[in-house]
Every structure is written in C-alpha cells, then in structure tokens.
Amino acid sequence: MIVSGTESTSQKFIALEERYGAHNYHPLPVVLEKGKGVFVYDVDGKKYYDFLSAYSAVNQGHCHPHIVNALVNQSKNLTLTSRAFHNNILGQYEEFATSFFGYDKLLPMNTGAEAVETAIKIARKWAYEVKGVNENEAQIVVCENNFHGRTTTIISFSNDPVARDNFGPFTRGFIKIPYDQPDALDEVLKNNPNVAAFLVEPIQGEAGVFVPSDDYLSRCKAICDAHNVLLLADEVQTGIGRTGRLLASCGNCSCVDKNCSDTPDVKPDVLILGKALSGGVYPVSAVLANDEIMSVIKPGNHGSTFGGNPVAAAVAIAALEVVREEHLAEKADQLGQLFRAKMNDYIAKSKIVTLVRGKGLLNAIVINDHEDSDTAWNICLALRDNGLLAKPTHGNIIRFAPPLVMTEAQLLDCVSIITKTLATFEPV
C-alpha cells in the first residue's frame, strides 16, 4: 500500500549522529532498530523491504537464526585469542571454505578493504619471489570506475574525486585501463613485464551495476595466463550467491544441479570475499588462493588481531551453510530474471527510467536525468515512504539488491511499490 511519510522520533537519533559522528556518510533519513529476513523496522515500528542488503552483506536475510545461533554459541565459549595461539574453530573454517570455493589456502581478515589490501600484498610478493620482477617495480592493473574500498592504497587507483581529493600523496604501482575491454589489458601486458596482477570486479557494483560482456572474464584470464599475471577477482559484493551463482566469475554456469565452484568458467588465481561471508552478522573477509601463490606469505608478513578469530570462523561456516542449504544462488537467478522482466515491462512505457541492468539480485535502474540531479534521491525518499529502502549511486542510478531469501510473492510486491512510486515522477 502506498502511504505518505511523516515526521517521527527518528529525528533525535539522526541529530545525535550529526552532532557526535564524523560526517563520512550521507544516509537515507530513516533510523532502523530491527531486522528479520527481508524486512527492517524503524524506531517507530514501521516496516520496510530492505532493497540494499547492506551492500550485499545480508544475502542470507537479516538475523538469520542459523547464523545468529553460531555467533551466540561461539561467543559463550571463546571470542578472541589473536593468532598468537591456535583455536579449535579456525582450521575447521579454513577447511570448509577452501573446499566450498575450490582453493588450497585461505587467509582470514575482517573487512572487504582489508581483503583487497591483502590480495595486493600477496600479488606483489608473488611477483618478486616467483615471477622474478625486480623489487619495488611490480605493477597491478586495475579498471577505471572501480570500487575496492577507501583505504589509502585503494583510493590511489580510484578515479572518484570524492574518494581521492585531499588524501594524497598516493601509492604508486597501479595502471588503469577501461572496464570490459580485454584488448586494453592485452596491450598493457604485452608492453610491461613487471605486471604482477589484474584486479577486477566481475560486475562493477558501486559504479552503477555495470555488467561486462559474457566473455570478458574468460578473455582476461586467458590474457593473464599468457603473460604470467595473476587474476585477482574482487567478489566482496558480487560473491556468495548475489548474482545468481555462487561466484559472479563463474560466468554462465548453472548452480541448479551442482555447486558452481566445481566447474567455473573462470577460476581467479586469487579470490577476494567479504560482506555475505558472514551474512551481515559479523565482519568477516577472506582471500583464497592455491599453494603456489599463498606460499609466499610467511609468519610476520601479514596479519590481523581479529582476523580468523573463533566467532568469525563459526559465523562464516554457518553463513555458507545457509547459502548452500537454502539454494540462495538459484533463488537469486530466478528472482533476478523476474525482476528485470517486470521492470522492462514498466520501462517500455516510461519516460523517467531508461533501463534496468544486472545479474541475479544485483540490479540497477538508470533515471532519465543527469548525475547532478536530485531526482534519484527523491525517488528513494518516496520509496522509503512507501515501505521500501534503496539508495542512489552515482547520482542518477538506483541500486536494487534485496536479501536472497526473498520469496516470489514478496518480490512482486516490491515491484509494485517501485513501479507505483516511479509513476508519480513521470512527466505529465
């Protein structure tokens, strides 16, 4: 049902953040206090469909009981030892996850940005000790309009002025090329023997859910192999079922009859995971690679006090179990096709929306307006008033990424909310 928004007690909580918190985010003005499955509830008790899933961290739905139970039960026993000592859960998690994704080794970290930084360090060390690049000369190729995090090293190869301006000097050693252009990668690698790795998002989510050509990753992998360069896949946002397969780098393989890690179209040399690796319950990230790559990391080379802690390990096992047992990749594939079909039906008659794009339940619509317009923001405010939460990215693009536990009936209800809301912005 479409309803109008009202002022609420949310304002006092927003005022607290405004007064005492750093202003490094621009949240939608809604204050949430509870989540369950595909729904979140604000401090006034109003219920919303969550159509962002904490940037794909909550693929398994809010507060999934299996994951929460793992968190609670492990927290009663042992929460943290640091890596100065072994614990009885970490090895079980490493065995489970490496089998799940088909790699020899896992290096545990906490956040997605930490995992990307870890992969960069591994690639550079591999270049010096295995490929034979002279020390301090290794290069890593990245894509324009990438988003891999906001640490100093990562923003060094970003072209987002908001992320970069007044944060230099920047870390050197990166080469930027256009996204979805394998020939550009080939040209760089032909002329630069010092390239250690190509770091790429299988789908550029933050840039507006840009889906590359079907053969993009497979061509890039073949080019990397020909030049003895590692392919680093940042699947922090696209992995763990979000795009209709266990990993987006699996291309067009089907998850219906098998775990798609068994026969992926592309197997990255280094796989970077985070977000849904914990189902949104706890910060967990990981870098996976085979022995010939991960063996360059020795004691003291890299670490984290919290990386690989017992709670994180228990939570990650439970989160992956939910993905497998509830067939969330298959659900994302089916519901994503339905969502895009319904949105295309609307777009065929729309003047405000130009297109919908995505894979699985990672989708975006493009608003027929320039990036500096506030139309997309205002649409998201209206969606909030009508019981659905989403957020613009890059001005005129609205990203839609609900939890993968959503039912078909719920998805159709959401489509109705979205289309009815969009209709109110159509020019007369």
KOLRO-983809 format. One line per field, with one value per residue (C-alpha): residue number from 0; residue in three letters; y, z, x. Coordinates in nm, 2 decimals, always signed. Each point is the difference from the previous one (the first is absolute). Layout:
N
seq (NUM | ...)
type (Ala | ...)
py (Y | ...)
pz (Z | ...)
px (X | ...)
//
This chain:
428
seq (0 | 1 | 2 | 3 | 4 | 5 | 6 | 7 | 8 | 9 | 10 | 11 | 12 | 13 | 14 | 15 | 16 | 17 | 18 | 19 | 20 | 21 | 22 | 23 | 24 | 25 | 26 | 27 | 28 | 29 | 30 | 31 | 32 | 33 | 34 | 35 | 36 | 37 | 38 | 39 | 40 | 41 | 42 | 43 | 44 | 45 | 46 | 47 | 48 | 49 | 50 | 51 | 52 | 53 | 54 | 55 | 56 | 57 | 58 | 59 | 60 | 61 | 62 | 63 | 64 | 65 | 66 | 67 | 68 | 69 | 70 | 71 | 72 | 73 | 74 | 75 | 76 | 77 | 78 | 79 | 80 | 81 | 82 | 83 | 84 | 85 | 86 | 87 | 88 | 89 | 90 | 91 | 92 | 93 | 94 | 95 | 96 | 97 | 98 | 99 | 100 | 101 | 102 | 103 | 104 | 105 | 106 | 107 | 108 | 109 | 110 | 111 | 112 | 113 | 114 | 115 | 116 | 117 | 118 | 119 | 120 | 121 | 122 | 123 | 124 | 125 | 126 | 127 | 128 | 129 | 130 | 131 | 132 | 133 | 134 | 135 | 136 | 137 | 138 | 139 | 140 | 141 | 142 | 143 | 144 | 145 | 146 | 147 | 148 | 149 | 150 | 151 | 152 | 153 | 154 | 155 | 156 | 157 | 158 | 159 | 160 | 161 | 162 | 163 | 164 | 165 | 166 | 167 | 168 | 169 | 170 | 171 | 172 | 173 | 174 | 175 | 176 | 177 | 178 | 179 | 180 | 181 | 182 | 183 | 184 | 185 | 186 | 187 | 188 | 189 | 190 | 191 | 192 | 193 | 194 | 195 | 196 | 197 | 198 | 199 | 200 | 201 | 202 | 203 | 204 | 205 | 206 | 207 | 208 | 209 | 210 | 211 | 212 | 213 | 214 | 215 | 216 | 217 | 218 | 219 | 220 | 221 | 222 | 223 | 224 | 225 | 226 | 227 | 228 | 229 | 230 | 231 | 232 | 233 | 234 | 235 | 236 | 237 | 238 | 239 | 240 | 241 | 242 | 243 | 244 | 245 | 246 | 247 | 248 | 249 | 250 | 251 | 252 | 253 | 254 | 255 | 256 | 257 | 258 | 259 | 260 | 261 | 262 | 263 | 264 | 265 | 266 | 267 | 268 | 269 | 270 | 271 | 272 | 273 | 274 | 275 | 276 | 277 | 278 | 279 | 280 | 281 | 282 | 283 | 284 | 285 | 286 | 287 | 288 | 289 | 290 | 291 | 292 | 293 | 294 | 295 | 296 | 297 | 298 | 299 | 300 | 301 | 302 | 303 | 304 | 305 | 306 | 307 | 308 | 309 | 310 | 311 | 312 | 313 | 314 | 315 | 316 | 317 | 318 | 319 | 320 | 321 | 322 | 323 | 324 | 325 | 326 | 327 | 328 | 329 | 330 | 331 | 332 | 333 | 334 | 335 | 336 | 337 | 338 | 339 | 340 | 341 | 342 | 343 | 344 | 345 | 346 | 347 | 348 | 349 | 350 | 351 | 352 | 353 | 354 | 355 | 356 | 357 | 358 | 359 | 360 | 361 | 362 | 363 | 364 | 365 | 366 | 367 | 368 | 369 | 370 | 371 | 372 | 373 | 374 | 375 | 376 | 377 | 378 | 379 | 380 | 381 | 382 | 383 | 384 | 385 | 386 | 387 | 388 | 389 | 390 | 391 | 392 | 393 | 394 | 395 | 396 | 397 | 398 | 399 | 400 | 401 | 402 | 403 | 404 | 405 | 406 | 407 | 408 | 409 | 410 | 411 | 412 | 413 | 414 | 415 | 416 | 417 | 418 | 419 | 420 | 421 | 422 | 423 | 424 | 425 | 426 | 427)
type (Met | Ile | Val | Ser | Gly | Thr | Glu | Ser | Thr | Ser | Gln | Lys | Phe | Ile | Ala | Leu | Glu | Glu | Arg | Tyr | Gly | Ala | His | Asn | Tyr | His | Pro | Leu | Pro | Val | Val | Leu | Glu | Lys | Gly | Lys | Gly | Val | Phe | Val | Tyr | Asp | Val | Asp | Gly | Lys | Lys | Tyr | Tyr | Asp | Phe | Leu | Ser | Ala | Tyr | Ser | Ala | Val | Asn | Gln | Gly | His | Cys | His | Pro | His | Ile | Val | Asn | Ala | Leu | Val | Asn | Gln | Ser | Lys | Asn | Leu | Thr | Leu | Thr | Ser | Arg | Ala | Phe | His | Asn | Asn | Ile | Leu | Gly | Gln | Tyr | Glu | Glu | Phe | Ala | Thr | Ser | Phe | Phe | Gly | Tyr | Asp | Lys | Leu | Leu | Pro | Met | Asn | Thr | Gly | Ala | Glu | Ala | Val | Glu | Thr | Ala | Ile | Lys | Ile | Ala | Arg | Lys | Trp | Ala | Tyr | Glu | Val | Lys | Gly | Val | Asn | Glu | Asn | Glu | Ala | Gln | Ile | Val | Val | Cys | Glu | Asn | Asn | Phe | His | Gly | Arg | Thr | Thr | Thr | Ile | Ile | Ser | Phe | Ser | Asn | Asp | Pro | Val | Ala | Arg | Asp | Asn | Phe | Gly | Pro | Phe | Thr | Arg | Gly | Phe | Ile | Lys | Ile | Pro | Tyr | Asp | Gln | Pro | Asp | Ala | Leu | Asp | Glu | Val | Leu | Lys | Asn | Asn | Pro | Asn | Val | Ala | Ala | Phe | Leu | Val | Glu | Pro | Ile | Gln | Gly | Glu | Ala | Gly | Val | Phe | Val | Pro | Ser | Asp | Asp | Tyr | Leu | Ser | Arg | Cys | Lys | Ala | Ile | Cys | Asp | Ala | His | Asn | Val | Leu | Leu | Leu | Ala | Asp | Glu | Val | Gln | Thr | Gly | Ile | Gly | Arg | Thr | Gly | Arg | Leu | Leu | Ala | Ser | Cys | Gly | Asn | Cys | Ser | Cys | Val | Asp | Lys | Asn | Cys | Ser | Asp | Thr | Pro | Asp | Val | Lys | Pro | Asp | Val | Leu | Ile | Leu | Gly | Lys | Ala | Leu | Ser | Gly | Gly | Val | Tyr | Pro | Val | Ser | Ala | Val | Leu | Ala | Asn | Asp | Glu | Ile | Met | Ser | Val | Ile | Lys | Pro | Gly | Asn | His | Gly | Ser | Thr | Phe | Gly | Gly | Asn | Pro | Val | Ala | Ala | Ala | Val | Ala | Ile | Ala | Ala | Leu | Glu | Val | Val | Arg | Glu | Glu | His | Leu | Ala | Glu | Lys | Ala | Asp | Gln | Leu | Gly | Gln | Leu | Phe | Arg | Ala | Lys | Met | Asn | Asp | Tyr | Ile | Ala | Lys | Ser | Lys | Ile | Val | Thr | Leu | Val | Arg | Gly | Lys | Gly | Leu | Leu | Asn | Ala | Ile | Val | Ile | Asn | Asp | His | Glu | Asp | Ser | Asp | Thr | Ala | Trp | Asn | Ile | Cys | Leu | Ala | Leu | Arg | Asp | Asn | Gly | Leu | Leu | Ala | Lys | Pro | Thr | His | Gly | Asn | Ile | Ile | Arg | Phe | Ala | Pro | Pro | Leu | Val | Met | Thr | Glu | Ala | Gln | Leu | Leu | Asp | Cys | Val | Ser | Ile | Ile | Thr | Lys | Thr | Leu | Ala | Thr | Phe | Glu | Pro | Val)
py (+0.00 | +0.34 | +0.25 | +0.34 | +0.06 | +0.18 | +0.15 | -0.23 | -0.06 | -0.10 | +0.36 | -0.02 | -0.29 | +0.16 | +0.32 | -0.21 | -0.14 | +0.35 | +0.15 | -0.28 | -0.20 | +0.08 | +0.10 | -0.27 | -0.13 | +0.15 | -0.25 | -0.01 | +0.16 | -0.31 | -0.14 | -0.38 | -0.21 | -0.35 | -0.24 | -0.33 | -0.18 | +0.25 | +0.26 | +0.28 | +0.20 | +0.36 | +0.15 | +0.08 | -0.36 | +0.06 | -0.30 | +0.03 | -0.24 | +0.02 | +0.04 | +0.07 | -0.29 | +0.21 | +0.01 | -0.38 | -0.09 | -0.14 | -0.24 | -0.26 | +0.25 | +0.20 | -0.19 | -0.35 | -0.23 | -0.25 | +0.26 | +0.19 | -0.33 | -0.06 | +0.35 | -0.04 | -0.36 | +0.08 | +0.32 | -0.19 | -0.22 | +0.21 | +0.33 | +0.09 | -0.14 | +0.20 | -0.21 | -0.04 | -0.32 | -0.26 | -0.03 | -0.30 | +0.17 | +0.17 | -0.31 | -0.14 | +0.32 | +0.00 | -0.36 | +0.07 | +0.32 | -0.13 | -0.30 | +0.21 | +0.23 | -0.24 | +0.14 | -0.13 | +0.28 | +0.28 | +0.31 | +0.15 | +0.37 | +0.21 | +0.26 | +0.01 | +0.27 | -0.20 | -0.30 | +0.21 | +0.14 | -0.36 | -0.11 | +0.29 | -0.10 | -0.36 | +0.09 | +0.22 | -0.25 | -0.27 | +0.23 | +0.05 | -0.36 | -0.21 | +0.20 | +0.17 | +0.37 | +0.23 | +0.12 | +0.32 | -0.02 | -0.22 | +0.15 | -0.09 | +0.07 | +0.13 | +0.12 | +0.35 | +0.07 | -0.28 | -0.02 | -0.22 | +0.20 | +0.33 | -0.07 | +0.22 | -0.26 | -0.08 | +0.36 | +0.04 | -0.18 | +0.14 | +0.27 | +0.11 | +0.36 | -0.02 | -0.29 | +0.14 | +0.38 | +0.13 | -0.35 | -0.02 | -0.08 | -0.32 | -0.35 | -0.06 | -0.33 | -0.01 | +0.03 | +0.08 | -0.13 | +0.02 | -0.26 | -0.27 | +0.04 | -0.31 | +0.14 | +0.29 | -0.25 | -0.20 | +0.32 | +0.09 | -0.35 | -0.02 | +0.31 | -0.04 | -0.31 | +0.14 | -0.05 | -0.23 | -0.01 | +0.12 | +0.10 | +0.01 | -0.01 | -0.26 | +0.26 | +0.36 | +0.05 | +0.34 | +0.15 | -0.08 | -0.38 | -0.01 | -0.35 | -0.08 | -0.21 | -0.37 | -0.10 | +0.29 | -0.19 | -0.31 | +0.21 | +0.19 | -0.33 | -0.13 | +0.32 | -0.01 | -0.36 | +0.07 | +0.27 | -0.17 | +0.25 | -0.07 | +0.06 | +0.15 | -0.01 | +0.24 | -0.19 | +0.18 | +0.13 | -0.24 | -0.33 | -0.24 | -0.04 | +0.36 | -0.02 | -0.33 | -0.22 | -0.07 | +0.24 | +0.25 | -0.11 | -0.33 | +0.16 | -0.17 | -0.34 | -0.13 | -0.04 | -0.20 | -0.35 | +0.06 | +0.23 | +0.23 | +0.01 | -0.35 | +0.11 | +0.38 | +0.17 | +0.21 | -0.10 | +0.31 | -0.05 | +0.20 | +0.02 | +0.29 | -0.04 | +0.19 | +0.14 | -0.30 | -0.23 | +0.07 | +0.07 | +0.35 | -0.13 | +0.06 | +0.16 | -0.29 | +0.01 | -0.24 | -0.04 | -0.35 | -0.13 | -0.32 | -0.11 | +0.13 | +0.35 | +0.01 | -0.17 | +0.34 | +0.11 | -0.08 | +0.07 | +0.37 | +0.10 | +0.08 | -0.03 | +0.14 | -0.04 | -0.08 | -0.18 | -0.36 | +0.04 | -0.28 | +0.19 | +0.11 | -0.36 | -0.15 | +0.27 | -0.04 | -0.38 | +0.06 | +0.27 | -0.22 | -0.29 | +0.22 | +0.09 | -0.36 | -0.16 | +0.27 | +0.01 | +0.37 | +0.03 | -0.17 | +0.22 | +0.31 | -0.11 | -0.07 | +0.31 | +0.22 | -0.11 | +0.07 | +0.34 | +0.12 | -0.13 | +0.19 | +0.32 | -0.02 | -0.02 | +0.33 | +0.16 | -0.07 | +0.27 | +0.22 | +0.33 | +0.02 | -0.33 | -0.09 | -0.35 | -0.27 | -0.21 | -0.26 | -0.37 | -0.21 | +0.24 | +0.26 | +0.25 | +0.37 | +0.24 | +0.31 | +0.31 | +0.22 | +0.29 | +0.13 | -0.12 | +0.33 | -0.01 | -0.09 | -0.20 | -0.34 | +0.11 | +0.13 | -0.33 | -0.19 | +0.23 | -0.08 | -0.37 | +0.03 | +0.16 | -0.29 | -0.27 | -0.09 | +0.11 | +0.06 | +0.24 | +0.20 | -0.05 | +0.24 | +0.24 | -0.13 | -0.38 | -0.19 | -0.33 | -0.28 | -0.30 | -0.17 | -0.29 | -0.33 | -0.16 | +0.21 | -0.20 | +0.06 | +0.15 | +0.24 | +0.10 | +0.07 | +0.21 | +0.20 | +0.04 | +0.14 | +0.25 | +0.10 | +0.05 | +0.18 | +0.23 | +0.07 | +0.08 | +0.30 | +0.14 | -0.05 | +0.33 | +0.10)
pz (+0.00 | -0.09 | +0.30 | +0.06 | +0.23 | +0.34 | +0.25 | +0.28 | +0.30 | -0.26 | +0.00 | +0.34 | -0.09 | -0.32 | +0.19 | +0.24 | -0.30 | -0.15 | +0.32 | +0.12 | -0.31 | -0.29 | -0.31 | -0.23 | -0.12 | -0.13 | +0.11 | -0.11 | +0.29 | +0.17 | +0.33 | +0.03 | +0.32 | -0.11 | -0.29 | -0.09 | -0.33 | -0.29 | +0.24 | +0.22 | +0.25 | +0.11 | +0.35 | -0.05 | -0.09 | -0.38 | -0.21 | -0.33 | -0.26 | +0.00 | -0.36 | +0.07 | +0.23 | +0.16 | -0.34 | -0.05 | +0.35 | +0.11 | -0.29 | +0.26 | +0.14 | +0.32 | +0.32 | -0.16 | +0.30 | -0.11 | -0.03 | +0.32 | +0.19 | -0.12 | +0.12 | +0.34 | +0.07 | -0.09 | +0.19 | +0.32 | -0.04 | -0.15 | -0.19 | -0.07 | +0.05 | -0.27 | -0.23 | +0.27 | +0.08 | -0.19 | +0.06 | -0.07 | -0.25 | -0.25 | -0.16 | -0.04 | -0.17 | -0.23 | -0.10 | -0.06 | -0.21 | -0.21 | -0.09 | -0.06 | -0.25 | -0.13 | +0.12 | +0.20 | +0.25 | +0.17 | +0.17 | +0.24 | +0.05 | +0.12 | -0.26 | -0.38 | -0.03 | +0.22 | -0.22 | -0.31 | +0.16 | +0.09 | -0.36 | -0.12 | +0.24 | -0.10 | -0.37 | +0.05 | +0.21 | -0.26 | -0.27 | +0.17 | +0.13 | -0.27 | -0.32 | +0.04 | -0.01 | +0.14 | +0.35 | +0.02 | -0.37 | +0.00 | -0.16 | +0.04 | -0.27 | +0.11 | -0.17 | -0.03 | +0.21 | +0.24 | +0.36 | +0.23 | +0.33 | +0.14 | +0.16 | -0.11 | -0.24 | -0.15 | -0.07 | -0.16 | -0.31 | +0.03 | -0.24 | +0.23 | +0.10 | +0.32 | +0.12 | -0.11 | +0.04 | +0.27 | +0.11 | -0.19 | -0.04 | -0.16 | -0.02 | -0.34 | -0.19 | -0.17 | -0.36 | -0.09 | -0.31 | -0.12 | +0.14 | -0.23 | -0.26 | +0.00 | -0.28 | +0.22 | +0.26 | -0.27 | -0.12 | +0.34 | +0.08 | -0.34 | +0.08 | +0.38 | +0.13 | +0.36 | +0.03 | +0.29 | -0.01 | -0.15 | +0.27 | -0.12 | +0.11 | -0.19 | +0.00 | +0.10 | +0.27 | +0.15 | -0.35 | -0.07 | -0.05 | -0.33 | -0.14 | -0.24 | -0.32 | +0.06 | -0.10 | +0.17 | +0.30 | -0.20 | -0.25 | +0.27 | +0.18 | -0.33 | -0.05 | +0.36 | -0.04 | -0.32 | +0.17 | +0.34 | +0.18 | +0.29 | -0.04 | +0.33 | +0.02 | +0.25 | +0.08 | +0.32 | -0.13 | -0.29 | +0.17 | +0.23 | -0.23 | -0.07 | -0.38 | -0.04 | +0.04 | +0.29 | -0.15 | -0.28 | -0.16 | -0.08 | -0.31 | -0.13 | +0.18 | +0.17 | +0.38 | -0.02 | -0.01 | +0.14 | +0.21 | -0.27 | +0.15 | -0.14 | -0.36 | -0.02 | -0.34 | +0.17 | +0.31 | +0.13 | +0.12 | +0.31 | +0.13 | +0.23 | +0.21 | +0.28 | +0.08 | -0.04 | +0.12 | +0.35 | -0.11 | +0.15 | +0.35 | +0.06 | -0.20 | -0.19 | -0.32 | -0.16 | -0.28 | -0.17 | -0.23 | -0.07 | +0.16 | -0.27 | +0.06 | +0.37 | +0.10 | -0.05 | +0.33 | +0.30 | +0.37 | +0.07 | -0.36 | +0.06 | +0.27 | +0.21 | +0.37 | -0.09 | -0.33 | +0.04 | +0.35 | +0.13 | -0.03 | -0.36 | -0.10 | +0.15 | -0.15 | -0.35 | +0.00 | +0.09 | -0.26 | -0.28 | +0.12 | -0.04 | -0.35 | -0.10 | +0.19 | -0.09 | -0.37 | +0.01 | -0.32 | -0.19 | +0.16 | -0.09 | -0.36 | -0.03 | +0.18 | -0.18 | -0.34 | +0.13 | +0.14 | -0.32 | -0.22 | +0.21 | +0.01 | -0.38 | -0.04 | +0.19 | -0.18 | -0.34 | +0.09 | +0.23 | -0.06 | +0.33 | -0.01 | -0.29 | +0.08 | +0.26 | +0.01 | +0.22 | +0.08 | +0.26 | +0.27 | -0.06 | -0.22 | -0.07 | -0.19 | -0.17 | +0.04 | -0.30 | +0.16 | +0.04 | +0.28 | +0.19 | +0.02 | +0.32 | -0.18 | +0.10 | +0.36 | +0.01 | -0.15 | +0.28 | +0.26 | -0.16 | +0.00 | +0.37 | +0.06 | -0.18 | +0.20 | -0.21 | +0.07 | -0.29 | -0.06 | -0.30 | -0.13 | -0.24 | +0.01 | -0.25 | +0.07 | +0.26 | +0.11 | +0.10 | +0.19 | +0.24 | +0.22 | -0.19 | +0.23 | -0.16 | -0.13 | -0.34 | +0.16 | +0.19 | -0.31 | -0.19 | +0.28 | -0.01 | -0.38 | +0.06 | +0.26 | -0.23 | -0.32 | +0.18 | +0.16 | -0.33 | -0.16 | +0.22 | -0.15 | -0.36 | -0.19 | -0.08)
px (+0.00 | +0.13 | +0.01 | +0.15 | +0.29 | -0.02 | +0.24 | +0.09 | +0.23 | +0.27 | +0.11 | +0.15 | +0.22 | +0.10 | +0.09 | +0.23 | +0.19 | +0.02 | +0.14 | +0.24 | +0.09 | +0.24 | -0.19 | +0.14 | -0.33 | -0.33 | -0.26 | -0.36 | -0.20 | -0.13 | +0.10 | -0.01 | -0.01 | -0.10 | +0.04 | -0.15 | +0.03 | -0.07 | -0.14 | +0.14 | -0.20 | +0.06 | -0.01 | -0.37 | -0.08 | -0.05 | +0.09 | +0.21 | +0.12 | +0.38 | +0.11 | +0.36 | +0.10 | +0.28 | +0.17 | -0.05 | +0.13 | -0.34 | -0.06 | -0.13 | -0.25 | +0.01 | +0.08 | -0.02 | -0.05 | +0.26 | +0.27 | -0.11 | +0.01 | +0.36 | +0.09 | -0.16 | +0.12 | +0.36 | +0.00 | -0.09 | +0.31 | +0.28 | +0.00 | +0.36 | +0.35 | +0.19 | +0.21 | +0.27 | -0.18 | -0.20 | -0.37 | -0.22 | -0.24 | +0.24 | +0.13 | -0.35 | -0.11 | +0.30 | -0.06 | -0.37 | +0.05 | +0.29 | -0.21 | -0.31 | +0.18 | +0.26 | +0.34 | +0.29 | +0.04 | -0.19 | +0.13 | -0.26 | -0.06 | -0.29 | -0.12 | -0.02 | +0.26 | +0.24 | -0.04 | +0.07 | +0.32 | +0.09 | -0.04 | +0.22 | +0.28 | -0.02 | +0.02 | +0.30 | +0.19 | -0.08 | +0.13 | +0.33 | +0.06 | -0.16 | -0.03 | +0.33 | -0.10 | +0.26 | -0.09 | -0.22 | -0.07 | -0.32 | -0.31 | -0.36 | -0.26 | -0.34 | -0.31 | -0.14 | -0.31 | +0.11 | -0.11 | +0.21 | -0.02 | +0.13 | +0.33 | +0.30 | +0.14 | -0.34 | -0.10 | +0.34 | -0.14 | -0.36 | -0.12 | -0.27 | +0.09 | -0.21 | +0.21 | +0.33 | +0.00 | +0.24 | +0.11 | +0.33 | +0.28 | -0.11 | +0.15 | +0.16 | +0.01 | -0.34 | -0.10 | -0.36 | -0.18 | -0.36 | -0.24 | -0.13 | +0.28 | +0.22 | +0.21 | +0.10 | +0.13 | +0.18 | +0.17 | +0.13 | +0.13 | +0.18 | +0.19 | +0.06 | +0.18 | -0.02 | -0.38 | -0.08 | -0.38 | -0.32 | -0.25 | -0.36 | -0.36 | -0.21 | -0.28 | +0.07 | -0.26 | +0.08 | +0.05 | -0.36 | -0.03 | +0.19 | -0.01 | +0.28 | -0.01 | -0.07 | +0.36 | +0.17 | +0.15 | +0.09 | +0.19 | +0.17 | +0.10 | +0.15 | +0.19 | +0.13 | +0.11 | +0.18 | +0.21 | +0.05 | -0.22 | -0.24 | -0.37 | -0.14 | -0.38 | -0.16 | -0.32 | -0.07 | -0.33 | -0.07 | +0.09 | -0.20 | -0.30 | -0.08 | +0.01 | -0.18 | +0.30 | +0.24 | +0.26 | -0.06 | +0.32 | -0.16 | -0.14 | -0.31 | +0.03 | -0.31 | -0.03 | -0.31 | +0.15 | +0.34 | +0.21 | +0.14 | +0.34 | +0.04 | +0.03 | +0.02 | +0.05 | +0.27 | +0.19 | +0.18 | +0.36 | -0.09 | -0.36 | -0.10 | -0.31 | -0.18 | -0.35 | -0.23 | +0.28 | -0.15 | -0.36 | +0.04 | +0.03 | +0.37 | +0.29 | +0.16 | +0.21 | +0.24 | +0.25 | +0.02 | +0.28 | +0.18 | +0.32 | +0.24 | -0.13 | -0.09 | +0.34 | +0.17 | -0.16 | +0.22 | -0.04 | +0.01 | -0.07 | -0.37 | -0.26 | -0.28 | -0.08 | -0.37 | +0.06 | -0.09 | -0.15 | -0.23 | -0.32 | +0.07 | +0.09 | -0.32 | -0.21 | +0.15 | -0.06 | -0.36 | -0.04 | +0.13 | -0.22 | -0.31 | +0.10 | +0.04 | -0.29 | -0.25 | +0.11 | +0.04 | +0.20 | -0.28 | -0.26 | +0.19 | +0.03 | -0.38 | -0.12 | +0.25 | -0.13 | -0.36 | +0.10 | +0.17 | -0.29 | -0.26 | +0.21 | +0.05 | -0.38 | -0.02 | +0.29 | -0.15 | -0.26 | +0.21 | +0.16 | +0.18 | +0.18 | +0.22 | +0.12 | +0.05 | +0.32 | +0.15 | +0.04 | -0.18 | -0.12 | +0.27 | -0.18 | -0.03 | -0.23 | +0.12 | -0.21 | -0.04 | +0.18 | +0.36 | +0.22 | -0.02 | -0.38 | -0.17 | -0.28 | +0.14 | +0.04 | -0.35 | -0.13 | +0.18 | -0.16 | -0.34 | +0.08 | +0.08 | -0.33 | -0.16 | +0.17 | +0.32 | +0.36 | +0.25 | +0.28 | +0.13 | +0.35 | +0.17 | -0.28 | -0.26 | +0.03 | -0.20 | +0.14 | -0.24 | +0.15 | -0.25 | +0.09 | +0.01 | -0.25 | -0.28 | -0.30 | -0.15 | -0.32 | +0.22 | +0.19 | -0.31 | -0.13 | +0.33 | -0.03 | -0.35 | +0.14 | +0.28 | -0.21 | -0.28 | +0.26 | +0.18 | -0.34 | -0.03 | +0.32 | -0.10 | -0.03 | -0.36)
//
